[in-house]
Amino acid sequence: MKLEGRRESQNVDDRRSMSGGAKAGLGVGGVIIVALISLLLGRNPQEVLQYAEQSTTGTESEYVPSEQEEAMAKFAKQILAGTEDVWTALFKKMGKTYTPPKMVLFRNAVTSGCGNATSSTGPFYCSADQTVYIDLSFFDEMAKKYSAGGDFAYAYVIAHEVGHHVQNQLGILQQVQAQQQRMSQKDANKLNVRLELQADFFAGIWAHYDDKMYNSLEDGDIEEGLNAASQIGDDRLQMQAQGYTVPESFNHGTSAQRSKWLKKGYVTGDVSAGDALYTLSYENL
């Protein structure tokens, strides 16, 4: 990606010098963490946030980030700024006002409005405090463990989490919560897949307009994103972990689905095209 001269978002709270954080109770939106948290690696939110009611003590440490990590922090701030520019403009076209999310950069563990989490959670969005949380070491894991490296692949991760914030701003998350409370776990998972695919779709929308605004994409960038989406599909991750898949437990979508909706957002640039996620049969997603 071409980001030279691009501004950095000011909506960033850098907590990398903190080893943890004080206890924070669940907020109003915290009760729908299963739908809200975007566990990009397909991990079970109940497992990674099972300590949400536990307390950790935040302590300052003399942490000196590497030059590479500082470059990644700058990159994350620039991508967040790009999402701010794109979604502010798109919301304006819809006659709405976009309020950008905050981003917290952390190391090892963090306290959010949805509870406490560790780096194993992966990047996630918490609706209770309208914040995206990222441990930058996750990007190294993407490249080394999942063969999903590349600057646009990392940008896709951030844009996906911001996509959940867009859903929150549009009232979609609240609608999903209301429906899930009346469903079986199997059906709730299916609805969560739609939610996650829409976040992928919104990430594609961002890429479409960021490139139009700033000519930011280079050859191979979209392929990096599509590869990342494919590498973190529920089916692929379950096959790697256990040698078989359990489709009824999927909550993020298959590799094919994730790639499809990311690409659709990028190609169409049409926010309303994502509505099809809620009208198509599950088999046709």
N, C-alpha and C positions, 0 to 999 in steps of 0.2 A: 504494500500500500504506500501511496505517496502522501506523507503527512507533514512534510517540511513546512514550517511557518504556521501550522495550524494552532489555534488557541487550545489551552488546557482548561477543563472545567474547574470552577471554583467550588463546586458542590461535592468536595471530596474530604473525607475525614481519614487522615493517615494514622492508624493505630499500630503500626508495625513495631514500635518501640515498647508496646504493651504485651505482656505475656498472657494476658487473659482479660477478664472484665468482671465487674460486680454483677450480682444477680439482677436480672430484670424479669419481672413477671410477664405473662402473656398479655398482649394488648387485645383490643376488640377484634382485630383481624387475625390474631394469633391462633384462634381456634380452627382456622381453615388452613393450617400450615401444610397439610397434605396436598392441598390444591395449589398453594401459593409457592412453596419452595421449589425451586427448579433444580433438582438434583441431576446435573447434566450426565452423570455417569450411571444413572438408573438406580441409585442406592435407595433403600427404604427410608423415608423421612422419619418414621417412628423409631428406627434404630439409631440414626445419626443425631436425632434431637431428643433422645430419650432422657437426657439429662437436663432438659429445659427448665426443670424445677430445682435443679441443683445450683449451688452457689460456687463461684470461683472468685478469687481475689486478684484484681488487676495490679500489676507492679511495673514500674518503669525499669527499663534495662538499657545498658549502653549498647544498643544494637546498631551496627554499622552495615547498611546494605551494600551489596556489591554494585559495581558500575552497571552490570547487566540488569540487576533488579531495578535500579533507579531508572534505567532506560525503559523498562517494562511499565513502571509506575507512570512515567510520562506518557507512554503509549496509551495506557488505560484512561488517563485523564483526557487525552485528545479524542479517543473514541467516544467517551461519555459526552464530551462537548459536541461531537458530531451528531449524536442521538438527540441532544437538546435542540440543536438547530433544525434537524429534520422534523421531529415531532411537534415542535412549536409551530412550524410552518403548516404542517398537515392538520393540526388541530384548528388552526386559524381558518383554514379552508372549510372545515366542518362547522365553523361557527362556535368553536369551543376554545377554552384556554388550557394550555398544557402547563402543568406544574412539574418540573423535572424531579427525578428521584435524587437522593444523595447516594454517594458511593463510599463504603468503608473499606480501606485496605488494611488487612490484618495479617498476623503471623501466628500460626499454631492454634489459637483459640480466640473466640470473640463473643461478646454479649450483644444480642440484638433485641429488638422489641418483640420477637417471637420466641425468645429463649436463648440459651447458650449453645454454641456450636464449636466444632473443631474444624481443622483444615480438611478432614476426611469427608466433611459434608459436601465439599465442592462449592462453587459459586452458587449463591441463592438470593432470592428476593424476599423480603419480609414486608407484607402490606401494613403491618401495625405501625412501623416507623417509615414506611415508603423508602426503603433503602436497599441497595444492592451491596452484597458482601462478597469480597474476593480475597483469597490468599493467593498472591502472585505465583507461588510455587506450583499452583495448579497447572499453569501453562507449560511448565517443564514436564509435568506428568502427562499432559496431553501428547507432547512430542515423543517422549521416551517410552511410555507404557502403551499408548493407544495409537501411535503412528499418525497423529492428527495435528502436527505442528504447522507453523506458518502464521504470519501476522494477521491475515484475514480470518484464519481459523480462530485465533484468539479474540479478534474483534467480534466475530459471530457469537462467541460465548457471552460477551458483555451485552451485545445487542439483544440476545435472547432474554437475558435477565431484565433488561430495560423493557422488553416486550411484555413481561408480566406486569410491569408498572403501567404500561399503556392500557393493559386489560383492566387494571385497577382503576385508572382514571376514567375509563369508559363504562365502568360498572359491571364488566363481564365477570370478574372474580366473585363479586357478591352474588350474581345470578347463579353461578356454578355452585357456590357454597349452599345456597338454598335448595338446589336440586339434589346435591349429593347427600344432604341430610335425610332425604326420603328414599334413598336408594340402597341396594345391597352393595357390598364391597366390590363385587365384580362389575356392576354397572357404574359405580363411582369411579373405578379405575378407567373404564372406557371414556367417561366424561373428562377425566384428567388427561387422557391421551389427547383429546381434542384441544384442551387448554394448552398443552405443551406444544402441539403442532402449530397452534396459532401464534405462539411466541416465536417459533422458528420462522413462520410466515412473516411476522412483524420484523424479525431480524433481516429478512430478505428485502422488505419494504425500505428499511433504513439504508441498506446497501445501495438500492436503486437510486434513492434521492441524494445520498451522500456523494455518490459518484457524479450525479448531475450538478450538484452544487460546487464540488471541489475537484472533480476529475481525479478522484482518489484511488481508483482501482487500477491494478496492473494485470498483465497477462498472467493467468494462473491463479489469481486471487479467488475467484468464484469456485474453481476446482478445489482449492484448499478448504473452503467452507463446506462444500458438498461432501468432501472426504471426511471432515470432522463429524458432520451430521450422520454420515453412514457408520462411522466407527463407534458411535455412542447410541446406536439403536438398541432397544430393549432385547430384540432377538439375538443380535450379535453378542451383546454383553452376557446374556444368560448362557449362550452356547459356550462362550469362552470360560465362564465360571463353573458350569455344571454339566456341559455336554448335551443339554437339551433345553427346550424352551417351554414356558408355561404362559401361553398367550393371555389367559384371563388375569394374569398378574401384571401385565404390561401397564405402565403408567406414563410413559413418555412417547411411545410409538416405535415402530420398526425402523430399521435403517433406511428402507425404501421410502417410508412415509416422511421421515424427517428430512431427507434430501429433497423429496418432491415439494414439500411446502416451503422450504427455504428458497428453492429455485423459483417457485411460483411467485413468491413475494418479490424477488429480485426482477424477474422478467416482466411482471405486470405492473408493479408499482401502484396497484389498485387496492387500497385498504379494504374496500367492500368485498373483494374476491375471497377474503378470508371467512366471510359469512357462510360459505359453502361447507365449512367444517361442521356446522351445526345442522345442516340439511342433508348431507350425504349419509348413506348407510355406513356403519362401521367398517364393513368389508371393502368399501370403495374409497376409504380415506387415502 
